[in-house]
Amino acid sequence: MNLLPRTARLLLSRRHAERALVIACVSLLAACASRGYDTDNPDWAQAGMPPAPKSTEQDKEWEETAVPPPPAFSESRLLPIAMPPYMTLKFGVDPNTIAITKDGIVRYVVVAQNRAGGAVNAFYEGVRCSTAEMKSYARYNNGAWQETKSPEWKRVRDMNSSYVPALASQGLCRGNAPRSSVNEMVQNIRNPLRELP
């Protein structure tokens, strides 16, 4: 026989339920905090993508090979880069200008044109897939190349232009490494596939 009145029993069971709920919430928070996510990447949770790799001792020893002059490009050979339809510029890369260097950089010439026609601008750039960075070496305007003064590596995701991440993900890089060959890059630019991480 239970000696406590019915309201007291309900109050005690409610307190037990509240304690159990608090313990469950604290346990869940503790489990989430111990997962080791990189909070330097603010988009890790929303994007579902791993953050860019951190610099290591090996990266400190890395040096970029000498940059050759910009290669000749042709507008007739351009492979279009898939871009959102609202973009006023269209971008293409000349497959004959794509080169993979010994130090893991993919260099290329990308051409920007207004969809309505008009001026043509080209950029000689490099992408370093291992660090998700790019560098602009020269710009083609009015029929001549102008070298970039003091070119620097910049994070792809910090770029104002959207063609660099599109080109890197569609054809140049597979994760944190360049694709195995220029031919594979060209095939992926022609037929961009969404790869699973």
Backbone as ProteinMPNN parsed JSONL, in Angstrom:
{"seq_chain_A": "MNLLPRTARLLLSRRHAERALVIACVSLLAACASRGYDTDNPDWAQAGMPPAPKSTEQDKEWEETAVPPPPAFSESRLLPIAMPPYMTLKFGVDPNTIAITKDGIVRYVVVAQNRAGGAVNAFYEGVRCSTAEMKSYARYNNGAWQETKSPEWKRVRDMNSSYVPALASQGLCRGNAPRSSVNEMVQNIRNPLRELP", "coords_chain_A": {"N_chain_A": [[0.832, -1.164, 0.0], [0.572, 2.172, -0.86], [1.73, 4.962, 0.827], [1.9, 7.658, 0.232], [0.083, 10.524, -0.884], [-1.834, 10.818, -3.944], [-1.176, 13.159, -5.513], [1.348, 13.813, -4.529], [2.797, 11.609, -5.367], [2.636, 11.943, -8.144], [4.045, 14.349, -8.39], [6.619, 13.547, -7.556], [7.248, 11.638, -9.569], [7.263, 13.31, -11.77], [9.46, 14.952, -11.146], [11.495, 13.041, -11.276], [11.374, 12.46, -14.017], [12.068, 14.96, -15.071], [14.709, 15.182, -14.115], [15.877, 13.03, -15.463], [15.59, 13.927, -18.089], [17.22, 16.237, -18.038], [19.722, 15.055, -17.5], [20.008, 13.514, -19.831], [20.146, 15.561, -21.773], [22.496, 16.927, -20.993], [24.338, 14.871, -21.352], [24.144, 14.509, -24.132], [25.074, 17.018, -25.045], [27.712, 16.9, -24.087], [28.678, 14.756, -25.57], [28.529, 15.814, -28.163], [30.356, 17.916, -27.959], [32.751, 16.593, -27.773], [33.45, 15.671, -30.276], [35.374, 16.762, -31.966], [35.316, 18.636, -34.136], [36.47, 20.956, -36.606], [36.453, 24.121, -35.772], [37.394, 26.333, -37.042], [36.474, 26.4, -39.538], [33.662, 27.788, -40.44], [31.537, 26.797, -41.879], [31.358, 24.077, -41.645], [29.345, 22.514, -40.475], [26.969, 23.176, -41.849], [27.603, 22.755, -44.559], [28.436, 20.147, -44.705], [30.876, 19.275, -45.504], [34.314, 18.364, -45.243], [36.707, 20.421, -43.492], [39.193, 22.57, -45.034], [42.529, 21.293, -45.35], [44.86, 21.645, -42.647], [47.896, 23.566, -42.273], [51.017, 21.891, -42.35], [54.151, 20.579, -41.136], [55.348, 19.6, -43.405], [54.207, 21.225, -45.371], [55.454, 23.643, -44.817], [57.944, 23.316, -45.89], [57.412, 23.227, -48.538], [57.803, 24.503, -51.785], [56.954, 26.589, -54.458], [57.281, 25.741, -57.872], [59.161, 27.29, -60.541], [57.375, 29.698, -62.388], [56.184, 29.385, -65.597], [55.954, 31.498, -68.576], [52.723, 32.87, -69.535], [50.716, 30.549, -71.319], [49.816, 30.278, -74.826], [46.466, 30.846, -75.824], [43.27, 29.822, -77.165], [40.194, 31.042, -78.234], [38.456, 29.452, -79.628], [38.802, 26.877, -78.699], [37.737, 26.71, -76.176], [36.458, 25.22, -73.238], [33.383, 25.235, -71.727], [32.719, 26.39, -68.409], [30.561, 25.147, -66.055], [28.189, 27.261, -64.865], [26.006, 29.211, -62.714], [22.805, 30.171, -64.118], [22.144, 32.876, -63.829], [24.423, 34.378, -64.011], [26.218, 37.022, -65.546], [28.507, 36.862, -66.969], [30.285, 34.517, -68.983], [32.353, 31.692, -68.589], [35.29, 29.989, -69.649], [37.692, 27.384, -70.162], [40.788, 26.843, -71.751], [41.705, 23.783, -72.907], [44.252, 23.109, -73.795], [45.963, 24.622, -72.315], [46.09, 23.671, -69.772], [48.026, 22.411, -67.149], [49.747, 20.129, -65.047], [51.837, 20.511, -62.385], [55.015, 19.413, -60.944], [54.993, 20.071, -58.283], [52.383, 19.893, -57.517], [50.564, 21.801, -58.41], [47.915, 23.01, -60.4], [47.928, 24.556, -63.375], [46.444, 26.946, -65.611], [44.644, 28.615, -68.302], [41.97, 30.728, -68.084], [39.076, 32.04, -69.631], [37.065, 34.903, -69.725], [33.966, 36.08, -70.78], [31.452, 38.399, -71.795], [28.058, 37.481, -71.831], [26.546, 38.656, -73.791], [28.366, 39.266, -75.683], [31.347, 41.065, -76.7], [34.129, 42.477, -74.929], [37.028, 40.45, -74.273], [38.489, 38.812, -71.618], [41.261, 37.256, -70.137], [42.755, 34.975, -67.825], [45.688, 33.874, -66.319], [46.207, 31.323, -64.228], [46.705, 29.46, -61.158], [45.87, 26.538, -59.312], [46.031, 25.136, -56.148], [45.301, 22.214, -55.075], [45.675, 20.761, -52.701], [45.618, 22.561, -50.607], [43.423, 24.049, -51.114], [43.683, 26.537, -52.49], [44.278, 29.395, -54.636], [46.093, 31.133, -57.215], [46.686, 34.067, -59.061], [48.479, 34.663, -61.892], [48.797, 36.241, -64.209], [47.118, 38.604, -66.398], [45.143, 38.848, -69.289], [44.481, 41.365, -71.465], [43.202, 43.645, -73.823], [44.729, 42.517, -75.892], [47.239, 41.789, -74.832], [49.413, 40.301, -72.373], [49.512, 41.047, -68.927], [51.565, 40.84, -66.238], [50.808, 39.785, -62.905], [51.463, 41.8, -60.163], [53.367, 40.825, -57.469], [52.034, 38.163, -56.92], [49.831, 36.249, -54.868], [48.929, 33.409, -52.843], [45.564, 32.589, -52.389], [42.722, 31.694, -50.461], [40.37, 29.551, -51.903], [37.663, 29.525, -51.184], [37.342, 32.066, -50.171], [37.231, 33.745, -52.266], [35.876, 36.303, -54.397], [34.954, 35.743, -56.902], [33.1, 33.202, -58.554], [33.874, 31.312, -60.399], [36.327, 30.033, -59.98], [36.109, 28.157, -57.717], [34.152, 26.578, -58.941], [35.451, 25.577, -61.265], [37.584, 24.199, -60.052], [36.224, 22.221, -58.55], [34.669, 20.962, -60.516], [36.486, 19.947, -62.372], [39.365, 20.128, -61.993], [40.357, 19.311, -59.443], [40.312, 16.493, -57.226], [38.964, 16.063, -54.387], [41.453, 16.728, -52.093], [43.549, 16.721, -53.887], [45.178, 17.008, -57.1], [43.532, 15.911, -60.096], [44.307, 12.806, -61.778], [45.346, 13.117, -64.37], [45.723, 15.427, -67.154], [43.984, 14.807, -69.186], [41.909, 13.472, -67.813], [40.983, 15.646, -66.336], [40.016, 17.32, -68.384], [37.956, 15.687, -69.407], [36.232, 15.679, -67.183], [35.583, 18.389, -67.003], [34.197, 18.713, -69.362], [32.037, 16.998, -68.91], [30.722, 17.538, -66.19], [30.574, 15.927, -63.105], [28.901, 15.173, -60.097], [30.624, 14.242, -57.403], [30.679, 11.901, -54.754], [31.654, 12.671, -51.401]], "CA_chain_A": [[0.0, 0.0, 0.0], [1.359, 3.387, -0.983], [1.319, 5.903, 1.868], [1.9, 9.025, -0.292], [-1.122, 10.859, -1.632], [-1.689, 10.746, -5.402], [-0.496, 14.353, -6.019], [2.76, 13.72, -4.155], [3.398, 10.601, -6.248], [2.78, 12.569, -9.457], [5.118, 15.33, -8.277], [7.888, 12.809, -7.53], [7.53, 11.049, -10.882], [7.606, 14.427, -12.66], [10.838, 15.345, -10.831], [12.371, 12.0, -11.835], [11.382, 12.644, -15.468], [12.847, 16.166, -15.355], [16.123, 14.855, -13.891], [16.302, 12.16, -16.565], [15.706, 14.773, -19.274], [18.411, 17.074, -17.861], [20.895, 14.179, -17.654], [20.104, 13.17, -21.248], [20.605, 16.749, -22.503], [23.904, 17.163, -20.651], [25.108, 13.806, -22.01], [24.166, 14.817, -25.558], [25.996, 18.147, -25.243], [29.078, 16.425, -23.851], [29.057, 13.925, -26.721], [28.752, 16.703, -29.309], [31.564, 18.714, -27.723], [33.961, 15.775, -27.864], [33.585, 15.132, -31.629], [36.608, 17.25, -32.578], [35.145, 19.364, -35.378], [37.321, 22.12, -36.792], [35.595, 25.297, -35.731], [37.946, 27.386, -37.891], [35.659, 26.365, -40.741], [32.321, 28.044, -39.939], [30.519, 26.13, -42.679], [31.5, 22.625, -41.591], [28.085, 21.864, -40.127], [25.972, 23.385, -42.881], [28.016, 22.239, -45.856], [28.659, 18.713, -44.666], [32.157, 19.012, -46.147], [35.417, 18.519, -44.299], [37.42, 21.692, -43.673], [40.458, 22.513, -45.773], [43.576, 20.786, -44.467], [45.703, 22.61, -41.938], [49.301, 23.547, -42.668], [51.838, 20.948, -41.601], [55.586, 20.786, -41.313], [55.651, 19.314, -44.803], [53.826, 22.397, -46.144], [56.428, 24.716, -44.598], [59.081, 23.065, -46.765], [56.937, 23.276, -49.908], [58.106, 25.698, -52.57], [56.376, 26.559, -55.79], [58.244, 25.714, -58.971], [59.181, 28.51, -61.349], [56.162, 29.846, -63.197], [56.494, 29.726, -66.988], [55.099, 32.574, -69.095], [51.378, 32.4, -69.883], [50.649, 29.845, -72.602], [48.878, 30.814, -75.818], [45.142, 30.244, -75.721], [42.395, 30.055, -78.304], [38.776, 31.099, -77.864], [37.723, 28.386, -80.317], [38.977, 25.611, -77.976], [37.272, 26.847, -74.799], [35.469, 24.333, -72.627], [32.633, 26.073, -70.787], [32.63, 26.013, -67.003], [29.147, 25.202, -65.678], [27.941, 28.359, -63.92], [24.573, 29.488, -62.559], [22.28, 30.911, -65.279], [22.011, 34.312, -63.585], [25.72, 35.046, -64.212], [26.272, 37.802, -66.782], [29.715, 36.448, -67.683], [30.488, 33.081, -69.18], [33.761, 31.351, -68.401], [35.749, 28.766, -70.302], [39.122, 27.111, -70.012], [41.403, 26.227, -72.925], [42.323, 22.546, -72.42], [45.673, 23.055, -74.163], [46.754, 25.409, -71.365], [46.084, 23.02, -68.459], [49.263, 21.679, -66.847], [49.932, 19.715, -63.652], [53.264, 20.639, -62.091], [55.573, 18.437, -59.995], [54.691, 20.483, -56.917], [50.962, 19.709, -57.249], [49.754, 22.943, -58.835], [47.293, 22.907, -61.717], [47.924, 25.886, -64.008], [45.515, 26.981, -66.737], [44.152, 29.924, -68.732], [40.511, 30.806, -68.117], [38.639, 33.195, -70.406], [35.769, 35.451, -69.32], [33.304, 36.853, -71.831], [30.084, 38.795, -71.517], [27.137, 36.622, -72.591], [26.052, 39.422, -74.941], [29.493, 39.555, -76.562], [32.157, 42.198, -76.255], [35.53, 42.292, -74.561], [37.491, 39.15, -73.795], [39.544, 38.864, -70.614], [41.773, 35.927, -69.8], [43.556, 34.961, -66.607], [46.605, 32.744, -66.153], [46.073, 31.056, -62.799], [47.072, 28.149, -60.641], [45.112, 26.044, -58.169], [46.724, 24.155, -55.317], [44.194, 21.428, -54.53], [45.966, 20.269, -51.352], [45.3, 23.589, -49.622], [42.244, 24.776, -51.613], [44.109, 27.908, -52.739], [44.552, 29.751, -56.03], [46.958, 32.298, -57.424], [46.566, 34.641, -60.391], [49.825, 35.045, -62.331], [48.769, 37.272, -65.247], [45.804, 38.92, -66.965], [45.181, 39.189, -70.703], [43.507, 42.411, -71.75], [43.596, 44.454, -74.977], [45.691, 41.815, -76.739], [48.556, 41.578, -74.228], [49.442, 39.793, -70.996], [50.128, 41.866, -67.886], [51.836, 39.998, -65.075], [50.313, 40.254, -61.615], [52.549, 42.199, -59.264], [53.354, 40.103, -56.191], [50.902, 37.24, -56.784], [49.77, 35.546, -53.582], [47.949, 32.341, -52.716], [44.341, 32.997, -51.687], [41.796, 30.578, -50.266], [39.34, 29.52, -52.94], [36.344, 29.866, -50.641], [37.312, 33.483, -49.85], [37.248, 34.495, -53.523], [34.62, 36.921, -54.815], [34.508, 35.113, -58.144], [32.635, 31.834, -58.326], [34.351, 30.375, -61.408], [37.471, 29.252, -59.488], [35.645, 26.94, -57.054], [33.433, 25.738, -59.901], [36.443, 24.887, -62.089], [38.324, 23.247, -59.204], [35.391, 21.073, -58.18], [34.168, 20.271, -61.701], [37.441, 19.246, -63.203], [40.789, 20.128, -61.684], [40.717, 18.637, -58.188], [39.507, 15.424, -56.638], [39.245, 16.221, -52.962], [42.614, 17.577, -51.818], [44.648, 16.387, -54.811], [44.821, 17.19, -58.508], [43.15, 14.669, -60.796], [45.502, 12.053, -62.169], [45.912, 13.552, -65.649], [45.04, 16.535, -67.82], [42.887, 14.199, -69.931], [40.814, 13.269, -66.86], [40.449, 16.977, -66.032], [39.242, 17.766, -69.545], [36.717, 14.895, -69.436], [35.356, 16.128, -66.102], [35.077, 19.729, -67.33], [33.182, 18.498, -70.412], [30.886, 16.317, -68.297], [30.904, 17.651, -64.737], [29.834, 14.989, -62.282], [28.962, 15.411, -58.65], [31.196, 13.071, -56.759], [30.421, 11.787, -53.325], [32.884, 12.918, -50.649]], "C_chain_A": [[0.884, 1.237, 0.0], [0.829, 4.435, -0.02], [1.272, 7.349, 1.368], [0.601, 9.306, -1.034], [-0.806, 10.902, -3.136], [-0.939, 11.957, -5.96], [0.985, 14.336, -5.689], [3.473, 12.712, -5.043], [3.613, 11.182, -7.643], [3.917, 13.579, -9.463], [6.48, 14.654, -8.278], [8.216, 12.208, -8.892], [7.881, 12.134, -11.903], [9.038, 14.875, -12.426], [11.825, 14.332, -11.384], [12.48, 12.148, -13.353], [12.206, 13.868, -15.847], [14.334, 15.911, -15.186], [16.657, 13.998, -15.032], [16.497, 12.972, -17.844], [16.952, 15.653, -19.202], [19.677, 16.24, -18.055], [21.084, 13.807, -19.124], [20.634, 14.35, -22.065], [22.082, 17.03, -22.246], [24.778, 16.114, -21.326], [25.224, 14.065, -23.502], [25.121, 15.973, -25.855], [27.445, 17.716, -25.058], [29.553, 15.583, -25.031], [29.348, 14.785, -27.938], [30.043, 17.486, -29.159], [32.827, 17.907, -27.914], [34.21, 15.24, -29.261], [34.805, 15.654, -32.361], [36.421, 17.935, -33.914], [36.06, 20.581, -35.4], [36.436, 23.363, -36.829], [36.199, 26.492, -36.461], [37.162, 27.468, -39.198], [34.212, 26.569, -40.322], [31.236, 27.299, -40.697], [30.551, 24.616, -42.551], [30.177, 21.933, -41.317], [27.065, 21.989, -41.255], [26.346, 22.699, -44.187], [28.179, 20.732, -45.859], [29.981, 18.318, -45.302], [33.26, 19.148, -45.104], [36.128, 19.844, -44.537], [38.694, 21.484, -44.484], [41.561, 22.046, -44.833], [44.394, 21.899, -43.842], [47.133, 22.509, -42.475], [50.068, 22.581, -41.773], [53.303, 21.306, -41.802], [55.983, 20.572, -42.769], [55.317, 20.523, -45.683], [54.833, 23.529, -45.984], [57.632, 24.559, -45.519], [58.707, 23.177, -48.241], [57.315, 24.59, -50.562], [57.522, 25.527, -53.952], [57.482, 26.552, -56.841], [58.157, 27.028, -59.751], [57.961, 28.536, -62.269], [56.561, 30.217, -64.622], [55.606, 30.873, -67.465], [53.721, 32.015, -69.467], [51.37, 31.701, -71.242], [49.649, 30.518, -73.545], [47.534, 30.098, -75.662], [44.328, 30.582, -76.959], [40.946, 30.047, -77.825], [37.987, 29.969, -78.501], [37.828, 27.047, -79.581], [38.35, 25.625, -76.582], [36.244, 25.789, -74.415], [34.709, 25.157, -71.608], [32.655, 25.495, -69.376], [31.162, 26.179, -66.617], [28.963, 26.231, -64.563], [26.439, 28.56, -63.791], [24.057, 30.352, -63.712], [22.156, 32.41, -65.07], [23.314, 35.076, -63.806], [25.711, 35.796, -65.543], [27.515, 37.47, -67.598], [29.701, 34.941, -67.887], [31.995, 32.836, -69.14], [34.071, 30.054, -69.128], [37.239, 28.616, -70.095], [39.612, 26.433, -71.287], [42.122, 24.966, -72.451], [43.808, 22.434, -72.747], [46.558, 23.829, -73.192], [46.841, 24.744, -69.994], [47.373, 22.217, -68.293], [49.293, 21.344, -65.361], [51.425, 19.747, -63.382], [53.704, 19.573, -61.081], [55.232, 18.779, -58.547], [53.195, 20.471, -56.615], [50.065, 20.88, -57.609], [49.17, 22.642, -60.214], [47.21, 24.323, -62.269], [47.088, 25.819, -65.281], [45.264, 28.429, -67.138], [42.637, 29.831, -68.806], [40.125, 32.107, -68.809], [37.244, 33.6, -69.932], [35.23, 36.311, -70.443], [31.909, 37.232, -71.356], [29.176, 37.927, -72.378], [26.612, 37.33, -73.835], [27.155, 39.717, -75.952], [30.297, 40.725, -76.023], [33.567, 41.778, -75.901], [35.802, 40.889, -74.036], [38.618, 39.392, -72.801], [39.971, 37.441, -70.323], [42.67, 36.055, -68.572], [44.414, 33.698, -66.6], [46.69, 32.504, -64.656], [46.595, 29.674, -62.445], [46.211, 27.807, -59.441], [45.965, 25.012, -57.452], [45.638, 23.38, -54.563], [44.429, 21.025, -53.082], [45.62, 21.274, -50.272], [44.068, 24.406, -50.003], [42.562, 26.256, -51.792], [44.312, 28.131, -54.229], [45.436, 30.986, -56.077], [46.772, 32.755, -58.863], [47.927, 35.197, -60.794], [49.817, 36.208, -63.325], [47.338, 37.451, -65.75], [45.993, 39.359, -68.407], [44.072, 40.193, -70.98], [44.057, 43.252, -72.89], [44.737, 43.821, -75.763], [47.057, 41.566, -76.136], [48.405, 41.06, -72.794], [50.102, 40.822, -70.087], [50.318, 40.97, -66.67], [51.276, 40.638, -63.816], [51.504, 40.617, -60.744], [52.352, 41.489, -57.936], [52.145, 39.174, -56.047], [50.983, 36.465, -55.473], [48.723, 34.451, -53.639], [46.777, 32.855, -51.89], [43.43, 31.775, -51.569], [40.665, 30.665, -51.283], [37.993, 29.963, -52.381], [36.227, 31.341, -50.248], [37.252, 34.364, -51.099], [35.883, 35.104, -53.807], [34.068, 36.25, -56.063], [34.144, 33.654, -57.886], [33.165, 30.846, -59.36], [35.506, 29.514, -60.9], [37.004, 28.015, -58.713], [34.891, 26.013, -57.994], [34.417, 24.929, -60.749], [37.203, 23.841, -61.273], [37.481, 22.02, -58.903], [34.909, 20.291, -59.397], [35.233, 19.471, -62.423], [38.853, 19.135, -62.702], [41.166, 19.269, -60.485], [39.773, 17.473, -57.894], [39.845, 15.447, -55.155], [40.403, 17.19, -52.785], [43.809, 17.252, -52.708], [44.214, 16.698, -56.239], [44.368, 15.853, -59.096], [44.403, 14.06, -61.399], [46.13, 12.514, -63.477], [45.12, 14.727, -66.202], [43.843, 15.99, -68.59], [41.675, 13.97, -69.018], [40.173, 14.606, -66.497], [39.545, 17.458, -67.156], [37.914, 17.006, -69.624], [35.734, 15.358, -68.371], [34.831, 17.54, -66.326], [33.991, 19.606, -68.391], [31.898, 17.911, -69.83], [31.026, 16.377, -66.786], [29.967, 16.695, -63.997], [29.934, 15.422, -60.84], [29.465, 14.156, -58.02], [30.852, 13.081, -55.286], [31.723, 12.008, -52.572], [33.509, 11.655, -50.146]], "O_chain_A": [[1.835, 1.329, 0.776], [-0.357, 4.765, -0.035], [0.658, 8.193, 2.021], [0.076, 8.436, -1.729], [0.354, 11.009, -3.533], [-0.104, 11.767, -6.844], [1.8, 14.799, -6.487], [4.622, 12.927, -5.432], [4.652, 10.945, -8.26], [4.671, 13.659, -10.432], [7.406, 15.134, -8.933], [9.367, 12.269, -9.323], [8.697, 11.908, -12.796], [9.765, 15.151, -13.381], [12.876, 14.708, -11.903], [13.564, 11.981, -13.913], [12.956, 13.836, -16.823], [15.139, 16.358, -16.003], [17.769, 14.221, -15.511], [17.445, 12.742, -18.595], [17.663, 15.8, -20.196], [20.612, 16.692, -18.717], [22.215, 13.79, -19.611], [21.473, 14.167, -22.947], [22.831, 17.336, -23.174], [25.856, 16.441, -21.823], [26.291, 13.863, -24.082], [25.891, 15.91, -26.813], [28.315, 18.142, -25.818], [30.708, 15.689, -25.444], [30.303, 14.524, -28.669], [30.754, 17.696, -30.141], [33.882, 18.477, -28.19], [35.11, 14.417, -29.434], [35.238, 15.019, -33.322], [37.299, 17.827, -34.77], [36.382, 21.159, -34.362], [35.75, 23.614, -37.82], [35.586, 27.559, -36.5], [37.187, 28.492, -39.88], [33.573, 25.612, -39.884], [30.116, 27.181, -40.201], [29.836, 23.929, -43.28], [29.914, 20.867, -41.874], [26.375, 21.023, -41.58], [25.485, 22.121, -44.85], [28.071, 20.102, -46.91], [30.191, 17.145, -45.609], [33.15, 19.959, -44.185], [36.15, 20.34, -45.664], [39.201, 20.368, -44.601], [41.536, 22.367, -43.645], [44.592, 22.958, -44.438], [47.523, 21.496, -43.055], [49.79, 22.474, -40.579], [53.637, 22.225, -42.549], [56.844, 21.275, -43.299], [56.046, 20.821, -46.629], [55.045, 24.299, -46.92], [58.27, 25.546, -45.888], [59.586, 23.217, -49.102], [57.166, 25.659, -49.969], [57.589, 24.449, -54.542], [58.482, 27.259, -56.718], [57.187, 27.775, -59.622], [57.576, 27.519, -62.845], [57.203, 31.244, -64.838], [54.606, 31.186, -66.82], [53.579, 30.812, -69.689], [51.951, 32.204, -72.204], [48.751, 31.236, -73.105], [47.484, 28.896, -75.401], [44.655, 31.507, -77.703], [40.531, 29.147, -77.095], [36.951, 29.566, -77.972], [37.01, 26.16, -79.822], [38.433, 24.623, -75.873], [35.302, 25.505, -75.155], [35.321, 25.728, -70.705], [32.614, 24.28, -69.18], [30.584, 27.245, -66.832], [29.508, 26.089, -63.469], [25.678, 28.131, -64.658], [24.8, 31.184, -64.233], [22.07, 33.154, -66.047], [23.31, 36.307, -63.79], [25.249, 35.266, -66.553], [27.57, 37.766, -68.792], [29.172, 34.191, -67.066], [32.792, 33.657, -69.592], [33.24, 29.149, -69.214], [37.956, 29.593, -69.881], [38.94, 25.559, -71.835], [43.063, 25.065, -71.665], [44.544, 21.738, -72.049], [47.782, 23.704, -73.243], [47.592, 25.207, -69.137], [47.762, 21.449, -69.173], [48.917, 22.161, -64.521], [52.196, 19.083, -64.074], [52.874, 18.918, -60.45], [55.185, 17.899, -57.688], [52.772, 20.978, -55.576], [48.922, 20.943, -57.158], [49.847, 22.09, -61.081], [46.52, 25.18, -61.717], [47.025, 24.784, -65.945], [45.624, 29.356, -66.412], [42.086, 28.973, -69.496], [40.758, 33.143, -68.606], [36.361, 32.759, -69.761], [35.935, 37.159, -70.991], [31.267, 36.489, -70.614], [29.493, 37.664, -73.538], [26.271, 36.679, -74.822], [26.9, 40.354, -76.974], [29.947, 41.304, -74.995], [34.127, 40.851, -76.487], [34.94, 40.239, -73.444], [39.584, 40.092, -73.104], [39.144, 36.531, -70.268], [43.262, 37.105, -68.32], [43.921, 32.596, -66.844], [47.174, 33.35, -63.904], [46.883, 28.846, -63.31], [45.862, 28.681, -58.648], [46.547, 24.126, -58.078], [45.127, 23.842, -53.543], [43.477, 20.953, -52.305], [45.353, 20.888, -49.133], [43.705, 25.348, -49.298], [41.827, 27.123, -51.32], [44.495, 27.182, -54.991], [45.516, 31.766, -55.128], [46.708, 31.933, -59.778], [48.467, 36.083, -60.132], [50.707, 37.059, -63.3], [46.476, 36.592, -65.563], [46.89, 40.143, -68.714], [42.891, 39.919, -70.764], [45.252, 43.544, -72.923], [45.619, 44.528, -76.25], [47.97, 41.164, -76.858], [47.421, 41.336, -72.108], [51.13, 41.399, -70.438], [49.358, 40.412, -66.139], [51.267, 41.861, -63.671], [52.442, 39.833, -60.603], [51.272, 41.555, -57.348], [51.319, 39.37, -55.155], [52.064, 36.079, -55.029], [47.749, 34.546, -54.386], [46.959, 33.47, -50.84], [43.38, 30.933, -52.466], [40.081, 31.728, -51.491], [37.262, 30.701, -53.041], [35.119, 31.821, -50.014], [37.225, 35.59, -50.995], [34.853, 34.504, -53.499], [32.854, 36.196, -56.26], [34.797, 32.964, -57.102], [32.933, 29.645, -59.22], [35.656, 28.375, -61.342], [37.458, 26.912, -59.018], [34.979, 24.792, -57.862], [34.232, 23.725, -60.931], [37.438, 22.729, -61.746], [37.972, 20.894, -58.991], [34.755, 19.072, -59.317], [34.937, 18.436, -63.02], [39.504, 18.122, -62.961], [42.183, 18.576, -60.51], [38.601, 17.483, -58.268], [40.873, 14.923, -54.726], [40.355, 18.326, -53.257], [44.954, 17.484, -52.321], [43.025, 16.656, -56.554], [44.785, 14.791, -58.633], [45.434, 14.722, -61.514], [47.329, 12.323, -63.679], [43.995, 14.991, -65.777], [42.797, 16.637, -68.644], [40.542, 14.245, -69.413], [38.952, 14.692, -66.364], [38.442, 17.946, -66.91], [36.869, 17.606, -69.877], [34.532, 15.425, -68.625], [33.73, 17.857, -65.876], [32.981, 20.308, -68.333], [30.798, 18.298, -70.226], [31.404, 15.388, -66.159], [28.758, 16.663, -64.227], [30.949, 15.976, -60.418], [28.815, 13.112, -58.087], [30.749, 14.135, -54.658], [32.783, 11.588, -53.034], [34.552, 11.699, -49.494]]}, "name": "protein", "num_of_chains": 1, "seq": "MNLLPRTARLLLSRRHAERALVIACVSLLAACASRGYDTDNPDWAQAGMPPAPKSTEQDKEWEETAVPPPPAFSESRLLPIAMPPYMTLKFGVDPNTIAITKDGIVRYVVVAQNRAGGAVNAFYEGVRCSTAEMKSYARYNNGAWQETKSPEWKRVRDMNSSYVPALASQGLCRGNAPRSSVNEMVQNIRNPLRELP"}
